[in-house]
Amino acid sequence: MEPEAPDLCAPTRISGSTRLFAVLGDPVGQVRAPSLLNPLLARLGHDAVLIPAHVEPDGFAAVFHGLTRLKNLDGLLVTIPHKATALELADEVSPAAAAAGAVNALRREPDGRWRGENFDGIGFVRGLVAVGHLPEGKRIVVMGAGGAGSAIGAALLAAGAARLTLCDPDTARLHGLLARLEEHWPGRAAGEVTPALGDADIVVNATPLGMRADDPRPFPLHALSPRCVVADVIMKPRETALLKAAAALGHPVLHGAHMLDHQLDLYRAFFRLDEAPAGRTATPRTGEGPAR
């Protein structure tokens, strides 16, 4: 029997007691979190909804402070390009987020403080492993040292990558990331503006290039060895121009959807969604700055 198609015209059940979550990004049309988390919230019996919010960089801090004063807001997800700023605005962050220098999820604690975490890296690694590409002992290049690239780089080193090369034209951002990684995994990460790709086992596009049809490729495929894995963190379109071209040349590829799909259980635990649904009250944050 064919599965029943969802009723797209069914009314959304939102009431005065509905709890709120939001995902903040610029752009935000590509985000898949609402389509994954809203069904999960419904299945678990939570009167809660996750909404997308398009926030430009110069307004992010104001929007963050405004949203976190909503007493029925329980959590935030953060996507491009706000992850580094979100870390600075959080009241406390996990060691993984601190190493990456970026946050992609924040939850309200019972005392009203906001705790930041980063699941991009572990989600990416789990997706990589799930399709049979183990990072342990591999030579890996990550293009982009922003929020996603930072988290992925840290997670790959934690998973045993033999050598990690990070590439970003923003040298200040690149050197800052390398300094953080050196504290945890000395001697295993290097930075280059233009990387040597010929001996890489895995190359990851962690830049926004590929979200638009007219974007240039983030790196030349002709420079790769034949069996090099090509991974992309972009989720929409699923088949980026980079992945299409890499697959046509015979390279194994990893789609961006894997990174989010393997974060769903992490979000479930982080936001304590397995606890019995109940109305909660919390004191809005009042602190002037981060205390990590």
MIDOSE-1310 file (N, C-alpha, C; in nm, 2 decimals, decimal comma, always signed):
residues 292
mepe	+0,09/-0,12/+0,00/+0,00/+0,00/+0,00/+0,09/+0,12/+0,00; +0,05/+0,22/-0,08/+0,13/+0,34/-0,09/+0,11/+0,43/+0,04; +0,22/+0,49/+0,09/+0,20/+0,57/+0,21/+0,11/+0,69/+0,18; +0,03/+0,73/+0,28/-0,06/+0,84/+0,26/+0,01/+0,97/+0,25
apdl	-0,02/+1,05/+0,15/+0,05/+1,18/+0,14/+0,01/+1,27/+0,25; +0,10/+1,36/+0,29/+0,06/+1,45/+0,40/-0,04/+1,55/+0,34; -0,14/+1,59/+0,43/-0,24/+1,69/+0,39/-0,17/+1,83/+0,41; -0,13/+1,88/+0,30/-0,06/+2,01/+0,30/-0,15/+2,13/+0,33
capt	-0,28/+2,10/+0,32/-0,38/+2,21/+0,35/-0,43/+2,20/+0,49; -0,39/+2,10/+0,57/-0,44/+2,09/+0,71/-0,39/+2,21/+0,79; -0,47/+2,26/+0,88/-0,44/+2,38/+0,96/-0,33/+2,34/+1,06; -0,23/+2,43/+1,08/-0,13/+2,41/+1,18/-0,19/+2,44/+1,32
risg	-0,17/+2,35/+1,41/-0,23/+2,36/+1,54/-0,14/+2,44/+1,63; -0,16/+2,57/+1,63/-0,08/+2,66/+1,72/-0,18/+2,73/+1,81; -0,15/+2,73/+1,94/-0,23/+2,80/+2,04/-0,15/+2,89/+2,12; -0,22/+2,95/+2,22/-0,15/+3,04/+2,31/-0,05/+2,97/+2,40
strl	-0,05/+2,84/+2,41/+0,04/+2,76/+2,49/+0,16/+2,70/+2,41; +0,16/+2,73/+2,28/+0,26/+2,67/+2,19/+0,40/+2,72/+2,23; +0,49/+2,63/+2,24/+0,63/+2,67/+2,26/+0,70/+2,70/+2,13; +0,80/+2,78/+2,13/+0,86/+2,82/+2,00/+1,01/+2,78/+1,99
favl	+1,05/+2,75/+1,87/+1,19/+2,73/+1,83/+1,20/+2,81/+1,70; +1,32/+2,86/+1,67/+1,35/+2,93/+1,54/+1,48/+2,89/+1,49; +1,49/+2,90/+1,36/+1,62/+2,88/+1,29/+1,65/+3,01/+1,22; +1,77/+3,06/+1,25/+1,81/+3,19/+1,20/+1,92/+3,18/+1,09
gdpv	+1,90/+3,25/+0,98/+2,00/+3,24/+0,87/+1,98/+3,35/+0,77; +2,08/+3,36/+0,68/+2,08/+3,46/+0,57/+2,16/+3,40/+0,46; +2,10/+3,34/+0,36/+1,95/+3,32/+0,34/+1,90/+3,21/+0,43; +1,77/+3,19/+0,42/+1,70/+3,09/+0,51/+1,61/+2,99/+0,43
gqvr	+1,59/+3,02/+0,30/+1,50/+2,94/+0,22/+1,55/+2,80/+0,20; +1,68/+2,77/+0,22/+1,74/+2,64/+0,20/+1,73/+2,55/+0,32; +1,69/+2,60/+0,43/+1,70/+2,52/+0,56/+1,60/+2,41/+0,56; +1,64/+2,29/+0,61/+1,56/+2,17/+0,61/+1,51/+2,14/+0,75
apsl	+1,57/+2,22/+0,85/+1,53/+2,19/+0,99/+1,38/+2,19/+1,02; +1,31/+2,28/+0,97/+1,16/+2,28/+1,00/+1,09/+2,15/+0,95; +1,13/+2,10/+0,83/+1,07/+1,98/+0,78/+1,11/+1,86/+0,85; +1,22/+1,86/+0,93/+1,26/+1,75/+1,01/+1,21/+1,76/+1,15
lnpl	+1,23/+1,87/+1,21/+1,20/+1,89/+1,36/+1,05/+1,90/+1,39; +0,98/+1,97/+1,30/+0,83/+1,99/+1,33/+0,76/+1,85/+1,33; +0,78/+1,76/+1,24/+0,72/+1,63/+1,25/+0,76/+1,55/+1,37; +0,89/+1,57/+1,41/+0,94/+1,51/+1,54/+0,87/+1,56/+1,66
larl	+0,85/+1,69/+1,66/+0,78/+1,75/+1,78/+0,64/+1,70/+1,79; +0,58/+1,69/+1,67/+0,44/+1,64/+1,67/+0,43/+1,49/+1,71; +0,53/+1,41/+1,67/+0,53/+1,27/+1,70/+0,55/+1,25/+1,85; +0,63/+1,34/+1,91/+0,66/+1,33/+2,06/+0,55/+1,39/+2,14
ghda	+0,45/+1,45/+2,08/+0,34/+1,51/+2,16/+0,37/+1,65/+2,21; +0,47/+1,72/+2,16/+0,50/+1,86/+2,21/+0,42/+1,96/+2,14; +0,36/+2,05/+2,21/+0,29/+2,16/+2,16/+0,40/+2,27/+2,13; +0,47/+2,25/+2,02/+0,58/+2,34/+1,99/+0,60/+2,34/+1,83
vlip	+0,66/+2,45/+1,79/+0,68/+2,47/+1,64/+0,81/+2,53/+1,62; +0,88/+2,49/+1,51/+1,01/+2,55/+1,47/+0,98/+2,64/+1,34; +1,02/+2,76/+1,35/+0,99/+2,85/+1,24/+1,13/+2,90/+1,18; +1,13/+2,93/+1,05/+1,25/+2,99/+0,99/+1,25/+3,14/+1,01
ahve	+1,36/+3,21/+1,03/+1,37/+3,35/+1,04/+1,49/+3,40/+0,96; +1,46/+3,49/+0,86/+1,56/+3,54/+0,77/+1,62/+3,67/+0,84; +1,74/+3,66/+0,88/+1,81/+3,77/+0,96/+1,94/+3,80/+0,89; +1,95/+3,93/+0,85/+2,08/+3,97/+0,79/+2,19/+3,99/+0,90
pdgf	+2,31/+3,99/+0,87/+2,42/+3,99/+0,97/+2,41/+4,12/+1,06; +2,38/+4,23/+1,00/+2,39/+4,35/+1,08/+2,27/+4,36/+1,18; +2,17/+4,27/+1,17/+2,06/+4,27/+1,26/+2,06/+4,15/+1,35; +2,16/+4,07/+1,34/+2,15/+3,94/+1,41/+2,15/+3,96/+1,56
aavf	+2,24/+4,04/+1,61/+2,25/+4,06/+1,76/+2,12/+4,11/+1,82; +2,06/+4,21/+1,75/+1,93/+4,27/+1,79/+1,82/+4,16/+1,79; +1,82/+4,08/+1,68/+1,71/+3,98/+1,67/+1,73/+3,88/+1,78; +1,86/+3,84/+1,80/+1,89/+3,73/+1,90/+1,84/+3,78/+2,04
hglt	+1,88/+3,90/+2,08/+1,85/+3,95/+2,21/+1,69/+3,97/+2,22; +1,63/+4,01/+2,11/+1,48/+4,02/+2,12/+1,42/+3,88/+2,13; +1,46/+3,79/+2,06/+1,40/+3,65/+2,06/+1,42/+3,59/+2,20; +1,54/+3,60/+2,25/+1,57/+3,53/+2,38/+1,49/+3,59/+2,50
rlkn	+1,43/+3,71/+2,48/+1,34/+3,76/+2,58/+1,20/+3,71/+2,57; +1,17/+3,63/+2,47/+1,04/+3,57/+2,46/+1,03/+3,45/+2,56; +0,94/+3,45/+2,65/+0,94/+3,35/+2,76/+0,89/+3,22/+2,71; +0,83/+3,21/+2,59/+0,79/+3,08/+2,54/+0,88/+3,03/+2,43
ldgl	+1,00/+3,09/+2,42/+1,10/+3,04/+2,32/+1,20/+2,95/+2,40; +1,21/+2,83/+2,35/+1,29/+2,72/+2,41/+1,42/+2,70/+2,35; +1,44/+2,73/+2,22/+1,56/+2,70/+2,15/+1,58/+2,77/+2,02; +1,70/+2,78/+1,97/+1,74/+2,84/+1,85/+1,83/+2,75/+1,77
lvti	+1,82/+2,74/+1,64/+1,92/+2,69/+1,55/+1,97/+2,80/+1,47; +2,10/+2,79/+1,44/+2,17/+2,90/+1,37/+2,24/+2,84/+1,25; +2,22/+2,91/+1,13/+2,29/+2,86/+1,01/+2,37/+2,98/+0,95; +2,42/+2,96/+0,83/+2,50/+3,06/+0,77/+2,44/+3,20/+0,77
phka	+2,51/+3,31/+0,80/+2,65/+3,32/+0,83/+2,67/+3,36/+0,98; +2,58/+3,31/+1,07/+2,57/+3,37/+1,20/+2,63/+3,28/+1,31; +2,70/+3,17/+1,28/+2,74/+3,08/+1,38/+2,85/+3,13/+1,47; +2,94/+3,20/+1,42/+3,05/+3,26/+1,50/+2,99/+3,37/+1,59
tale	+2,90/+3,45/+1,54/+2,84/+3,56/+1,62/+2,76/+3,50/+1,73; +2,69/+3,39/+1,70/+2,60/+3,32/+1,80/+2,69/+3,27/+1,92; +2,81/+3,23/+1,89/+2,89/+3,18/+2,00/+2,92/+3,30/+2,10; +2,95/+3,42/+2,04/+2,98/+3,53/+2,13/+2,86/+3,58/+2,21
lade	+2,74/+3,55/+2,16/+2,62/+3,60/+2,23/+2,57/+3,50/+2,33; +2,61/+3,37/+2,32/+2,57/+3,27/+2,42/+2,62/+3,30/+2,56; +2,55/+3,26/+2,66/+2,59/+3,28/+2,80/+2,70/+3,17/+2,83; +2,69/+3,05/+2,77/+2,79/+2,95/+2,79/+2,79/+2,86/+2,67
vspa	+2,91/+2,80/+2,64/+2,91/+2,71/+2,53/+2,99/+2,58/+2,57; +2,97/+2,48/+2,49/+3,03/+2,35/+2,51/+3,18/+2,36/+2,47; +3,26/+2,26/+2,51/+3,40/+2,26/+2,46/+3,41/+2,24/+2,31; +3,32/+2,16/+2,25/+3,32/+2,14/+2,11/+3,29/+2,27/+2,03
aaaa	+3,20/+2,35/+2,08/+3,16/+2,47/+2,02/+3,28/+2,57/+2,03; +3,34/+2,57/+2,15/+3,45/+2,66/+2,17/+3,57/+2,63/+2,08; +3,60/+2,50/+2,06/+3,71/+2,46/+1,97/+3,67/+2,50/+1,83; +3,55/+2,49/+1,79/+3,51/+2,53/+1,65/+3,50/+2,68/+1,64
gavn	+3,47/+2,75/+1,75/+3,45/+2,89/+1,74/+3,32/+2,93/+1,68; +3,22/+2,84/+1,69/+3,09/+2,86/+1,63/+2,99/+2,78/+1,70; +2,86/+2,82/+1,69/+2,75/+2,76/+1,76/+2,64/+2,74/+1,65; +2,57/+2,62/+1,65/+2,46/+2,61/+1,56/+2,33/+2,57/+1,63
alrr	+2,33/+2,56/+1,77/+2,21/+2,53/+1,84/+2,23/+2,60/+1,98; +2,12/+2,66/+2,03/+2,12/+2,72/+2,16/+1,99/+2,68/+2,23; +2,00/+2,65/+2,36/+1,88/+2,61/+2,43/+1,87/+2,70/+2,56; +1,75/+2,73/+2,60/+1,73/+2,80/+2,72/+1,74/+2,70/+2,84
epdg	+1,82/+2,74/+2,94/+1,83/+2,66/+3,06/+1,73/+2,70/+3,16; +1,70/+2,61/+3,26/+1,60/+2,65/+3,36/+1,61/+2,78/+3,42; +1,74/+2,83/+3,44/+1,76/+2,96/+3,50/+1,75/+3,07/+3,40; +1,72/+3,05/+3,27/+1,71/+3,15/+3,18/+1,83/+3,18/+3,10
rwrg	+1,95/+3,11/+3,13/+2,07/+3,13/+3,05/+2,06/+3,05/+2,92; +2,14/+3,10/+2,82/+2,14/+3,03/+2,69/+2,27/+2,96/+2,67; +2,26/+2,83/+2,65/+2,38/+2,74/+2,63/+2,39/+2,71/+2,48; +2,51/+2,73/+2,43/+2,54/+2,70/+2,29/+2,61/+2,57/+2,26
enfd	+2,58/+2,50/+2,16/+2,64/+2,38/+2,12/+2,66/+2,38/+1,97; +2,75/+2,29/+1,92/+2,77/+2,28/+1,77/+2,77/+2,14/+1,73; +2,67/+2,10/+1,65/+2,65/+1,96/+1,61/+2,69/+1,94/+1,46; +2,73/+2,05/+1,39/+2,76/+2,03/+1,25/+2,87/+1,93/+1,23
gigf	+2,98/+1,94/+1,31/+3,09/+1,85/+1,29/+3,06/+1,71/+1,31; +3,00/+1,68/+1,43/+2,97/+1,54/+1,45/+2,86/+1,48/+1,36; +2,77/+1,57/+1,32/+2,67/+1,53/+1,22/+2,73/+1,49/+1,09; +2,83/+1,58/+1,04/+2,90/+1,55/+0,92/+2,98/+1,42/+0,93
vrgl	+3,05/+1,40/+1,04/+3,13/+1,28/+1,05/+3,04/+1,15/+1,06; +2,93/+1,16/+1,13/+2,84/+1,05/+1,13/+2,79/+1,01/+0,99; +2,76/+1,12/+0,91/+2,71/+1,09/+0,78/+2,82/+1,03/+0,69; +2,94/+1,08/+0,71/+3,05/+1,02/+0,63/+3,07/+0,88/+0,66
vavg	+3,07/+0,84/+0,79/+3,09/+0,71/+0,83/+2,98/+0,62/+0,79; +2,86/+0,67/+0,79/+2,74/+0,59/+0,76/+2,74/+0,54/+0,62; +2,81/+0,61/+0,53/+2,82/+0,56/+0,39/+2,96/+0,49/+0,36; +3,03/+0,47/+0,47/+3,15/+0,39/+0,45/+3,28/+0,46/+0,43
hlpe	+3,28/+0,59/+0,46/+3,41/+0,67/+0,44/+3,46/+0,71/+0,58; +3,55/+0,63/+0,63/+3,60/+0,65/+0,77/+3,71/+0,76/+0,76; +3,70/+0,86/+0,85/+3,81/+0,96/+0,84/+3,94/+0,93/+0,91; +3,94/+0,82/+0,99/+4,06/+0,78/+1,06/+4,17/+0,75/+0,97
gkri	+4,29/+0,82/+0,99/+4,41/+0,80/+0,91/+4,41/+0,87/+0,78; +4,30/+0,95/+0,75/+4,29/+1,01/+0,61/+4,35/+1,14/+0,61; +4,39/+1,18/+0,48/+4,43/+1,32/+0,45/+4,31/+1,40/+0,40; +4,27/+1,50/+0,47/+4,14/+1,57/+0,44/+4,16/+1,72/+0,42
vvmg	+4,10/+1,77/+0,32/+4,10/+1,91/+0,29/+3,96/+1,97/+0,32; +3,95/+2,07/+0,39/+3,82/+2,14/+0,42/+3,83/+2,28/+0,36; +3,75/+2,31/+0,26/+3,74/+2,44/+0,20/+3,64/+2,53/+0,28; +3,69/+2,63/+0,35/+3,60/+2,72/+0,43/+3,63/+2,70/+0,57
agga	+3,66/+2,81/+0,64/+3,69/+2,81/+0,79/+3,58/+2,89/+0,86; +3,46/+2,89/+0,81/+3,35/+2,96/+0,87/+3,29/+2,86/+0,98; +3,16/+2,89/+1,01/+3,10/+2,81/+1,12/+3,10/+2,66/+1,09; +3,05/+2,62/+0,97/+3,04/+2,48/+0,94/+3,18/+2,42/+0,92
gsai	+3,27/+2,49/+0,85/+3,40/+2,43/+0,82/+3,48/+2,42/+0,95; +3,47/+2,51/+1,05/+3,54/+2,50/+1,17/+3,49/+2,38/+1,25; +3,36/+2,36/+1,26/+3,31/+2,25/+1,33/+3,34/+2,11/+1,27; +3,34/+2,11/+1,14/+3,37/+1,99/+1,07/+3,52/+1,96/+1,09
gaal	+3,61/+2,06/+1,08/+3,75/+2,04/+1,10/+3,78/+1,98/+1,23; +3,72/+2,04/+1,34/+3,74/+1,99/+1,47/+3,69/+1,84/+1,49; +3,58/+1,81/+1,43/+3,52/+1,68/+1,44/+3,60/+1,57/+1,37; +3,66/+1,61/+1,25/+3,74/+1,52/+1,17/+3,87/+1,49/+1,25
laag	+3,93/+1,59/+1,32/+4,05/+1,56/+1,40/+4,02/+1,47/+1,51; +3,90/+1,50/+1,58/+3,86/+1,41/+1,69/+3,83/+1,27/+1,65; +3,79/+1,25/+1,52/+3,77/+1,12/+1,47/+3,89/+1,05/+1,41; +4,01/+1,12/+1,42/+4,13/+1,05/+1,39/+4,19/+1,08/+1,25
aarl	+4,15/+1,19/+1,19/+4,21/+1,23/+1,06/+4,36/+1,25/+1,08; +4,44/+1,19/+0,99/+4,58/+1,20/+1,00/+4,63/+1,34/+0,98; +4,57/+1,41/+0,87/+4,62/+1,54/+0,84/+4,50/+1,62/+0,79; +4,48/+1,74/+0,84/+4,37/+1,83/+0,80/+4,43/+1,96/+0,75
tlcd	+4,39/+1,99/+0,63/+4,43/+2,12/+0,57/+4,30/+2,20/+0,55; +4,31/+2,32/+0,61/+4,19/+2,41/+0,60/+4,23/+2,53/+0,51; +4,13/+2,57/+0,43/+4,15/+2,67/+0,33/+4,05/+2,78/+0,34; +4,09/+2,91/+0,35/+4,00/+3,02/+0,35/+4,07/+3,14/+0,31
pdta	+4,01/+3,23/+0,23/+4,08/+3,35/+0,19/+4,09/+3,45/+0,31; +4,00/+3,44/+0,41/+4,01/+3,52/+0,53/+4,11/+3,47/+0,62; +4,23/+3,52/+0,61/+4,35/+3,47/+0,68/+4,33/+3,49/+0,83; +4,27/+3,59/+0,88/+4,25/+3,61/+1,02/+4,16/+3,50/+1,08
rlhg	+4,05/+3,48/+1,01/+3,96/+3,37/+1,05/+4,03/+3,23/+1,05; +4,11/+3,21/+0,94/+4,18/+3,08/+0,93/+4,28/+3,06/+1,04; +4,36/+3,17/+1,07/+4,46/+3,15/+1,17/+4,40/+3,14/+1,31; +4,29/+3,20/+1,33/+4,22/+3,19/+1,46/+4,17/+3,04/+1,48
llar	+4,12/+2,98/+1,37/+4,07/+2,84/+1,38/+4,19/+2,75/+1,41; +4,30/+2,77/+1,33/+4,42/+2,69/+1,35/+4,47/+2,69/+1,49; +4,47/+2,81/+1,55/+4,52/+2,83/+1,69/+4,43/+2,75/+1,78; +4,30/+2,75/+1,76/+4,21/+2,67/+1,85/+4,24/+2,52/+1,84
leeh	+4,25/+2,48/+1,71/+4,27/+2,34/+1,69/+4,40/+2,29/+1,74; +4,50/+2,37/+1,73/+4,64/+2,34/+1,78/+4,64/+2,31/+1,93; +4,55/+2,37/+2,00/+4,54/+2,35/+2,15/+4,50/+2,21/+2,18; +4,41/+2,15/+2,09/+4,35/+2,02/+2,12/+4,42/+1,91/+2,04
wpgr	+4,47/+1,94/+1,91/+4,53/+1,84/+1,83/+4,66/+1,89/+1,77; +4,76/+1,91/+1,85/+4,88/+1,97/+1,80/+4,95/+1,90/+1,68; +4,99/+1,98/+1,59/+5,07/+1,93/+1,47/+4,99/+1,86/+1,37; +4,85/+1,86/+1,37/+4,78/+1,78/+1,28/+4,69/+1,86/+1,18
aage	+4,69/+2,00/+1,20/+4,62/+2,08/+1,11/+4,71/+2,19/+1,05; +4,68/+2,22/+0,93/+4,76/+2,33/+0,86/+4,66/+2,42/+0,78; +4,70/+2,54/+0,75/+4,61/+2,63/+0,67/+4,68/+2,67/+0,54; +4,60/+2,68/+0,44/+4,65/+2,73/+0,31/+4,54/+2,81/+0,24
vtpa	+4,58/+2,91/+0,17/+4,48/+2,98/+0,09/+4,45/+2,90/-0,04; +4,55/+2,85/-0,10/+4,52/+2,76/-0,22/+4,58/+2,62/-0,19; +4,50/+2,52/-0,16/+4,55/+2,39/-0,12/+4,61/+2,31/-0,23; +4,70/+2,21/-0,19/+4,74/+2,11/-0,28/+4,64/+1,99/-0,26
lgda	+4,57/+1,96/-0,37/+4,46/+1,86/-0,36/+4,50/+1,72/-0,40; +4,61/+1,71/-0,47/+4,64/+1,58/-0,54/+4,65/+1,46/-0,45; +4,69/+1,48/-0,32/+4,70/+1,36/-0,23/+4,59/+1,35/-0,13; +4,49/+1,43/-0,15/+4,38/+1,43/-0,05/+4,29/+1,30/-0,07
divv	+4,25/+1,24/+0,05/+4,15/+1,13/+0,04/+4,01/+1,18/+0,04; +3,99/+1,29/+0,11/+3,85/+1,35/+0,12/+3,87/+1,50/+0,11; +3,78/+1,57/+0,03/+3,78/+1,71/+0,02/+3,63/+1,76/+0,04; +3,62/+1,86/+0,13/+3,49/+1,90/+0,18/+3,47/+2,05/+0,14
natp	+3,36/+2,07/+0,07/+3,32/+2,21/+0,05/+3,23/+2,26/+0,16; +3,29/+2,34/+0,25/+3,22/+2,40/+0,36/+3,20/+2,55/+0,34; +3,19/+2,59/+0,21/+3,16/+2,73/+0,17/+3,02/+2,74/+0,12; +2,97/+2,86/+0,10/+2,84/+2,88/+0,04/+2,83/+2,85/-0,11
lgmr	+2,95/+2,84/-0,17/+2,95/+2,83/-0,32/+2,88/+2,70/-0,36; +2,78/+2,72/-0,45/+2,70/+2,61/-0,49/+2,55/+2,62/-0,46; +2,52/+2,72/-0,37/+2,38/+2,75/-0,34/+2,31/+2,81/-0,46; +2,38/+2,89/-0,54/+2,32/+2,95/-0,66/+2,38/+2,88/-0,78
addp	+2,30/+2,88/-0,88/+2,33/+2,81/-1,01/+2,46/+2,87/-1,07; +2,48/+3,00/-1,06/+2,59/+3,07/-1,12/+2,72/+3,08/-1,04; +2,72/+3,01/-0,92/+2,84/+3,01/-0,84/+2,95/+2,94/-0,90; +3,07/+2,98/-0,89/+3,19/+2,91/-0,93/+3,21/+2,79/-0,84
rpfp	+3,28/+2,69/-0,89/+3,32/+2,57/-0,81/+3,42/+2,61/-0,70; +3,41/+2,56/-0,58/+3,50/+2,60/-0,47/+3,64/+2,54/-0,49; +3,66/+2,44/-0,57/+3,79/+2,39/-0,60/+3,79/+2,31/-0,73; +3,90/+2,30/-0,80/+3,91/+2,23/-0,93/+3,91/+2,08/-0,91
lhal	+3,82/+2,01/-0,98/+3,81/+1,86/-0,96/+3,92/+1,79/-1,03; +3,98/+1,86/-1,14/+4,09/+1,79/-1,21/+4,21/+1,77/-1,13; +4,22/+1,84/-1,02/+4,34/+1,83/-0,93/+4,33/+1,71/-0,84; +4,22/+1,64/-0,83/+4,20/+1,53/-0,73/+4,24/+1,40/-0,78
sprc	+4,28/+1,31/-0,69/+4,31/+1,17/-0,73/+4,18/+1,10/-0,76; +4,18/+1,00/-0,84/+4,05/+0,94/-0,89/+3,96/+0,89/-0,78; +4,00/+0,84/-0,67/+3,91/+0,79/-0,57/+3,89/+0,88/-0,45; +3,93/+1,01/-0,47/+3,91/+1,11/-0,36/+3,76/+1,13/-0,34
vvad	+3,71/+1,13/-0,22/+3,57/+1,15/-0,18/+3,55/+1,30/-0,19; +3,44/+1,35/-0,25/+3,40/+1,49/-0,26/+3,27/+1,51/-0,18; +3,28/+1,59/-0,08/+3,16/+1,61/+0,01/+3,12/+1,76/+0,00; +2,99/+1,78/+0,02/+2,94/+1,92/+0,02/+2,85/+1,93/+0,14
vimk	+2,85/+2,05/+0,20/+2,76/+2,08/+0,31/+2,63/+2,15/+0,27; +2,62/+2,19/+0,15/+2,51/+2,26/+0,10/+2,39/+2,16/+0,09; +2,28/+2,20/+0,14/+2,16/+2,11/+0,14/+2,06/+2,14/+0,03; +2,06/+2,26/-0,02/+1,96/+2,29/-0,13/+2,04/+2,38/-0,23
pret	+2,06/+2,34/-0,35/+2,01/+2,21/-0,41/+2,08/+2,09/-0,35; +2,02/+1,98/-0,35/+2,08/+1,85/-0,31/+2,20/+1,82/-0,40; +2,17/+1,82/-0,53/+2,27/+1,79/-0,63/+2,34/+1,92/-0,67; +2,44/+1,96/-0,60/+2,51/+2,08/-0,64/+2,59/+2,06/-0,77
allk	+2,63/+2,16/-0,83/+2,71/+2,15/-0,95/+2,84/+2,08/-0,92; +2,90/+2,10/-0,81/+3,02/+2,03/-0,77/+3,00/+1,88/-0,76; +2,89/+1,84/-0,69/+2,87/+1,70/-0,67/+2,83/+1,63/-0,80; +2,75/+1,70/-0,89/+2,72/+1,64/-1,02/+2,85/+1,62/-1,10
aaaa	+2,93/+1,72/-1,10/+3,05/+1,70/-1,18/+3,15/+1,60/-1,12; +3,16/+1,59/-0,99/+3,24/+1,49/-0,92/+3,19/+1,35/-0,95; +3,06/+1,33/-0,94/+3,00/+1,20/-0,97/+3,03/+1,16/-1,11; +3,01/+1,25/-1,20/+3,04/+1,22/-1,34/+3,18/+1,18/-1,37
lghp	+3,27/+1,22/-1,29/+3,41/+1,18/-1,30/+3,45/+1,06/-1,23; +3,35/+1,00/-1,16/+3,37/+0,88/-1,09/+3,40/+0,89/-0,94; +3,40/+1,01/-0,89/+3,44/+1,03/-0,75/+3,32/+0,99/-0,66; +3,35/+0,92/-0,54/+3,24/+0,90/-0,44/+3,20/+1,04/-0,39
vlhg	+3,07/+1,06/-0,37/+3,02/+1,19/-0,32/+2,94/+1,18/-0,19; +2,94/+1,28/-0,12/+2,86/+1,29/+0,01/+2,77/+1,42/+0,00; +2,64/+1,40/+0,00/+2,55/+1,52/-0,01/+2,54/+1,59/+0,13; +2,51/+1,72/+0,12/+2,49/+1,80/+0,24/+2,38/+1,75/+0,34
ahml	+2,28/+1,68/+0,28/+2,17/+1,64/+0,37/+2,22/+1,55/+0,48; +2,32/+1,47/+0,45/+2,37/+1,37/+0,55/+2,41/+1,45/+0,68; +2,46/+1,57/+0,67/+2,51/+1,64/+0,79/+2,39/+1,67/+0,88; +2,28/+1,71/+0,82/+2,17/+1,75/+0,91/+2,09/+1,62/+0,95
dhql	+2,07/+1,53/+0,86/+2,00/+1,41/+0,90/+2,06/+1,34/+1,02; +2,19/+1,34/+1,03/+2,26/+1,28/+1,15/+2,27/+1,37/+1,27; +2,21/+1,49/+1,26/+2,20/+1,57/+1,38/+2,07/+1,56/+1,45; +1,97/+1,50/+1,39/+1,84/+1,50/+1,44/+1,83/+1,44/+1,58
dlyr	+1,90/+1,33/+1,60/+1,90/+1,27/+1,74/+1,98/+1,35/+1,84; +2,08/+1,42/+1,79/+2,15/+1,51/+1,87/+2,07/+1,63/+1,92; +1,99/+1,69/+1,83/+1,90/+1,79/+1,86/+1,79/+1,74/+1,96; +1,74/+1,62/+1,94/+1,64/+1,56/+2,02/+1,69/+1,56/+2,17
affr	+1,82/+1,51/+2,19/+1,87/+1,51/+2,32/+1,90/+1,65/+2,38; +1,96/+1,73/+2,29/+2,00/+1,87/+2,34/+1,88/+1,95/+2,39; +1,77/+1,94/+2,31/+1,65/+2,02/+2,35/+1,56/+1,94/+2,44; +1,61/+1,83/+2,49/+1,54/+1,75/+2,59/+1,40/+1,71/+2,54
ldea	+1,38/+1,67/+2,42/+1,25/+1,65/+2,36/+1,19/+1,52/+2,41; +1,27/+1,43/+2,47/+1,21/+1,31/+2,52/+1,15/+1,32/+2,66; +1,17/+1,44/+2,72/+1,11/+1,46/+2,85/+0,96/+1,48/+2,82; +0,88/+1,45/+2,92/+0,73/+1,47/+2,91/+0,69/+1,61/+2,87
pagr	+0,62/+1,63/+2,76/+0,58/+1,76/+2,73/+0,51/+1,83/+2,84; +0,55/+1,96/+2,87/+0,48/+2,03/+2,97/+0,51/+2,18/+2,95; +0,42/+2,27/+2,99/+0,45/+2,41/+2,98/+0,56/+2,44/+3,08; +0,65/+2,53/+3,03/+0,77/+2,57/+3,11/+0,77/+2,72/+3,12
tatp	+0,81/+2,77/+3,23/+0,84/+2,91/+3,24/+0,99/+2,93/+3,27; +1,04/+3,04/+3,22/+1,18/+3,06/+3,24/+1,21/+3,21/+3,25; +1,31/+3,25/+3,32/+1,34/+3,39/+3,34/+1,42/+3,44/+3,22; +1,39/+3,55/+3,15/+1,46/+3,59/+3,04/+1,61/+3,63/+3,08
rtge	+1,70/+3,61/+2,98/+1,84/+3,64/+3,01/+1,85/+3,79/+3,04; +1,94/+3,83/+3,14/+1,96/+3,97/+3,17/+2,10/+4,01/+3,17; +2,19/+3,91/+3,15/+2,33/+3,94/+3,15/+2,38/+4,03/+3,04; +2,48/+4,11/+3,06/+2,54/+4,20/+2,96/+2,62/+4,13/+2,86
gpar	+2,68/+4,02/+2,89/+2,77/+3,96/+2,79/+2,79/+3,81/+2,82; +2,87/+3,74/+2,74/+2,89/+3,60/+2,76/+2,96/+3,56/+2,88; +2,93/+3,45/+2,94/+3,00/+3,39/+3,05/+3,02/+3,25/+3,03; +3,14/+3,21/+2,98/+3,15/+3,07/+2,93/+3,24/+2,99/+3,03
